[in-house]
Amino acid sequence: MKSFEELVNEQMLIMDKLLSMQTELDRYRELEEELRNRKKEQDLLSVQDDIMEMKKELNSIQNLFMQLTERVIESYQTKSATEKIMND
């Protein structure tokens, strides 16, 4: 089992990726709106496809982050319980 610190570091890397993906998704949504306003249907469809793929990837990363969060909590609880036993 990975140590608490390793899990937290991994979680921070995933959080960075989540934030990056969210920023990129926001940018694509702005582009989508611009293309819609310009009535560029073919370009709009392409951007909408990209947005759907990014949403899938973002969802996957969010799920991974949630799983890792659970592992961090479990690791912390195990570490705390071990330290309590050692100190008693």
TORKEVO-632090 format. One record per residue: residue number from 0; x, y, z of N, C-alpha, C in turn; residue in three letters. Coordinates in Angstrom, 2 decimals, always signed. Atoms other than C-alpha are relative to their C-alpha. Layout:
REM TORKEVO-632090
ATOM  num     n_px     n_py     n_pz    ca_px    ca_py    ca_pz     c_px     c_py     c_pz  residuo
ATOM  NUM        X        Y        Z        X        Y        Z        X        Y        Z      ALA
...
END
This chain:
REM TORKEVO-632090
ATOM  num     n_px     n_py     n_pz    ca_px    ca_py    ca_pz     c_px     c_py     c_pz  residuo
ATOM    0    +0.84    -1.18    +0.00    +0.00    +0.00    +0.00    +0.89    +1.25    +0.00      MET
ATOM    1    -0.77    -1.23    +0.06    +1.27    +3.45    -0.87    -0.14    +0.76    +1.31      LYS
ATOM    2    +0.03    -0.80    -1.22    +2.13    +5.79    +1.94    -0.97    +1.17    -0.17      SER
ATOM    3    +0.91    -1.13    -0.02    -0.15    +8.63    +2.91    +0.56    +1.15    -0.85      PHE
ATOM    4    -0.62    -1.11    +0.72    +2.31   +11.19    +1.50    +0.00    -0.25    -1.51      GLU
ATOM    5    +0.01    +0.32    +1.43    +2.57    +9.38    -1.84    -1.40    +0.16    -0.58      GLU
ATOM    6    +1.38    -0.13    +0.46    -1.20    +9.24    -2.13    -0.41    +1.47    -0.13      LEU
ATOM    7    +0.32    -1.43    +0.06    -1.54   +12.95    -1.36    +0.69    +0.66    -1.19      VAL
ATOM    8    -0.72    -0.55    +1.16    +1.13   +13.81    -3.95    -0.69    -0.40    -1.30      ASN
ATOM    9    +0.70    +0.48    +1.19    -0.67   +11.68    -6.52    -1.33    +0.74    -0.17      GLU
ATOM   10    +1.27    -0.72    +0.02    -3.93   +13.35    -5.61    +0.20    +1.44    -0.50      GLN
ATOM   11    -0.28    -1.37    +0.44    -2.38   +16.80    -6.15    +0.27    +0.05    -1.51      MET
ATOM   12    -0.24    +0.06    +1.44    -1.19   +15.79    -9.62    -1.31    -0.16    -0.76      LEU
ATOM   13    +1.29    +0.19    +0.65    -4.66   +14.61   -10.51    -0.83    +1.28    +0.08      ILE
ATOM   14    +0.72    -1.27    -0.14    -6.14   +17.86    -9.17    +0.50    +1.01    -1.03      MET
ATOM   15    -0.55    -0.89    +1.03    -3.78   +19.82   -11.45    -0.57    -0.35    -1.37      ASP
ATOM   16    +0.54    +0.43    +1.29    -4.96   +17.75   -14.40    -1.48    +0.35    -0.10      LYS
ATOM   17    +1.42    -0.37    -0.01    -8.59   +18.30   -13.42    -0.18    +1.49    -0.31      LEU
ATOM   18    +0.10    -1.45    +0.22    -8.09   +22.06   -13.30    +0.37    +0.37    -1.43      LEU
ATOM   19    -0.42    -0.26    +1.37    -6.28   +22.06   -16.61    -1.09    -0.40    -1.00      SER
ATOM   20    +1.06    +0.47    +0.88    -9.01   +20.01   -18.27    -1.22    +0.92    +0.08      MET
ATOM   21    +1.14    -0.89    -0.16   -11.70   +22.28   -16.84    +0.23    +1.32    -0.73      GLN
ATOM   22    -0.33    -1.24    +0.70    -9.93   +25.36   -18.19    -0.12    -0.18    -1.51      THR
ATOM   23    +0.08    +0.28    +1.43    -9.61   +23.79   -21.62    -1.45    -0.18    -0.44      GLU
ATOM   24    +1.41    +0.18    +0.32   -13.25   +22.75   -21.58    -0.73    +1.34    -0.05      LEU
ATOM   25    +0.61    -1.34    +0.00   -14.30   +26.30   -20.70    +0.36    +0.76    -1.27      ASP
ATOM   26    -0.44    -0.68    +1.22   -12.25   +27.62   -23.60    -0.75    -0.53    -1.22      ARG
ATOM   27    +0.74    +0.59    +1.11   -13.92   +25.18   -25.98    -1.47    +0.42    +0.02      TYR
ATOM   28    +1.40    -0.46    -0.07   -17.35   +26.21   -24.73    -0.13    +1.42    -0.53      ARG
ATOM   29    +0.01    -1.36    +0.55   -16.51   +29.82   -25.53    +0.09    -0.05    -1.52      GLU
ATOM   30    -0.13    +0.16    +1.44   -15.42   +28.77   -29.00    -1.30    -0.53    -0.60      LEU
ATOM   31    +1.29    +0.55    +0.45   -18.63   +26.77   -29.37    -1.03    +1.12    -0.15      GLU
ATOM   32    +0.97    -1.10    +0.04   -20.69   +29.85   -28.57    +0.32    +0.96    -1.14      GLU
ATOM   33    -0.41    -0.89    +1.09   -18.69   +31.98   -30.99    -0.37    -0.58    -1.36      GLU
ATOM   34    +0.34    +0.64    +1.27   -19.15   +29.47   -33.79    -1.52    -0.05    -0.22      LEU
ATOM   35    +1.46    +0.00    +0.09   -22.85   +29.21   -33.03    -0.49    +1.38    -0.46      ARG
ATOM   36    +0.39    -1.36    +0.37   -23.15   +32.99   -33.30    +0.35    +0.31    -1.45      ASN
ATOM   37    -0.43    -0.23    +1.38   -21.29   +32.97   -36.61    -0.69    -0.94    -0.99      ARG
ATOM   38    +0.73    +0.98    +0.80   -23.45   +30.10   -37.84    +0.93    -0.84    -0.88      LYS
ATOM   39    -0.95    +0.88    +0.69   -20.44   +27.98   -38.84    -0.28    -1.41    +0.47      LYS
ATOM   40    +0.54    +1.28    -0.45   -22.19   +24.66   -38.57    +1.05    -1.12    +0.02      GLU
ATOM   41    -0.97    +1.09    +0.04   -19.37   +22.33   -39.63    +1.06    +0.15    +1.10      GLN
ATOM   42    -0.97    -0.25    -1.07   -16.84   +23.93   -37.29    -0.63    -0.22    +1.36      ASP
ATOM   43    +0.73    +0.18    -1.26   -19.44   +23.93   -34.54    -0.12    -1.47    +0.35      LEU
ATOM   44    +0.13    +1.44    -0.25   -20.02   +20.19   -34.90    +1.33    -0.60    +0.46      LEU
ATOM   45    -1.33    +0.49    -0.38   -16.30   +19.53   -34.68    +0.34    +0.40    +1.45      SER
ATOM   46    -0.28    -0.48    -1.36   -15.95   +21.64   -31.53    -0.90    -0.73    +1.01      VAL
ATOM   47    +0.91    +0.72    -0.90   -19.00   +19.96   -29.98    +0.48    -1.44    +0.23      GLN
ATOM   48    -0.58    +1.34    -0.18   -17.41   +16.56   -30.61    +1.18    +0.04    +0.96      ASP
ATOM   49    -1.14    -0.16    -0.90   -14.23   +17.77   -28.90    -0.47    +0.22    +1.44      ASP
ATOM   50    +0.54    -0.27    -1.34   -16.27   +19.04   -25.97    -0.52    -1.29    +0.64      ILE
ATOM   51    +0.51    +1.26    -0.53   -17.98   +15.68   -25.56    +1.14    -0.91    +0.44      MET
ATOM   52    -1.16    +0.82    -0.37   -14.62   +13.89   -25.53    +0.67    +0.54    +1.26      GLU
ATOM   53    -0.61    -0.58    -1.19   -13.23   +16.33   -22.98    -0.86    -0.25    +1.23      MET
ATOM   54    +0.89    +0.27    -1.13   -16.29   +15.86   -20.78    +0.18    -1.44    +0.49      LYS
ATOM   55    -0.23    +1.40    -0.38   -15.74   +12.09   -20.85    +1.31    -0.14    +0.76      LYS
ATOM   56    -1.31    +0.07    -0.66   -12.08   +12.51   -19.95    -0.04    +0.67    +1.37      GLU
ATOM   57    +0.13    -0.71    -1.27   -12.92   +15.02   -17.23    -0.74    -0.87    +1.02      LEU
ATOM   58    +0.75    +0.88    -0.88   -15.47   +12.62   -15.77    +0.87    -1.15    +0.50      ASN
ATOM   59    -0.90    +1.08    -0.37   -12.90    +9.83   -15.80    +1.03    +0.47    +1.05      SER
ATOM   60    -0.98    -0.55    -0.93   -10.35   +12.03   -14.03    -0.67    +0.29    +1.35      ILE
ATOM   61    +0.72    -0.27    -1.25   -12.97   +13.09   -11.46    -0.23    -1.30    +0.77      GLN
ATOM   62    +0.19    +1.29    -0.65   -13.75    +9.44   -10.73    +1.29    -0.50    +0.62      ASN
ATOM   63    -1.31    +0.39    -0.52   -10.06    +8.69   -10.32    +0.35    +0.81    +1.24      LEU
ATOM   64    -0.27    -0.87    -1.14    -9.72   +11.65    -7.98    -0.81    -0.44    +1.21      PHE
ATOM   65    +0.85    +0.45    -1.11   -12.64   +10.42    -5.86    +0.53    -1.30    +0.60      MET
ATOM   66    -0.55    +1.26    -0.48   -11.14    +6.93    -5.64    +1.28    +0.25    +0.80      GLN
ATOM   67    -1.25    -0.32    -0.69    -7.78    +8.37    -4.67    -0.28    +0.69    +1.33      LEU
ATOM   68    +0.38    -0.65    -1.25    -9.44   +10.55    -2.05    -0.38    -1.04    +1.05      THR
ATOM   69    +0.36    +1.08    -0.93   -10.93    +7.43    -0.49    +1.24    -0.72    +0.50      GLU
ATOM   70    -1.24    +0.66    -0.40    -7.50    +5.80    -0.48    +0.82    +0.86    +0.95      ARG
ATOM   71    -0.72    -0.92    -0.89    -5.95    +8.89    +1.13    -0.63    -0.05    +1.39      VAL
ATOM   72    +0.69    +0.05    -1.30    -8.58    +8.82    +3.89    +0.30    -1.31    +0.71      ILE
ATOM   73    -0.30    +1.31    -0.61    -8.07    +5.09    +4.47    +1.44    -0.05    +0.51      GLU
ATOM   74    -1.41    +0.00    -0.38    -4.30    +5.55    +4.56    +0.21    +0.84    +1.25      SER
ATOM   75    -0.13    -0.87    -1.16    -4.61    +8.42    +7.02    -0.56    -0.68    +1.25      TYR
ATOM   76    +0.61    +0.68    -1.14    -6.94    +6.42    +9.26    +0.89    -1.14    +0.50      GLN
ATOM   77    -0.91    +1.08    -0.37    -4.57    +3.44    +9.20    +1.23    +0.55    +0.70      THR
ATOM   78    -1.19    -0.63    -0.60    -1.60    +5.69    +9.94    -0.32    +0.51    +1.40      LYS
ATOM   79    +0.40    -0.54    -1.31    -3.47    +7.38   +12.81    -0.22    -1.12    +1.01      SER
ATOM   80    +0.26    +1.12    -0.90    -4.59    +4.06   +14.29    +1.31    -0.65    +0.43      ALA
ATOM   81    -1.30    +0.59    -0.30    -1.05    +2.67   +14.09    +0.76    +0.87    +0.99      THR
ATOM   82    -0.70    -0.92    -0.90    +0.40    +5.75   +15.76    -0.64    -0.02    +1.39      GLU
ATOM   83    +0.68    +0.04    -1.30    -2.23    +5.57   +18.51    +0.39    -1.27    +0.76      LYS
ATOM   84    -0.39    +1.27    -0.63    -1.41    +1.90   +19.20    +1.43    +0.09    +0.51      ILE
ATOM   85    -1.41    -0.12    -0.37    +2.31    +2.70   +19.28    +0.18    +0.91    +1.22      MET
ATOM   86    -0.13    -0.96    -1.10    +1.78    +5.58   +21.71    -0.69    -0.47    +1.29      ASN
ATOM   87    +0.71    +0.49    -1.20    -0.49    +3.62   +24.10    +0.83    -0.95    +0.81      ASP
END
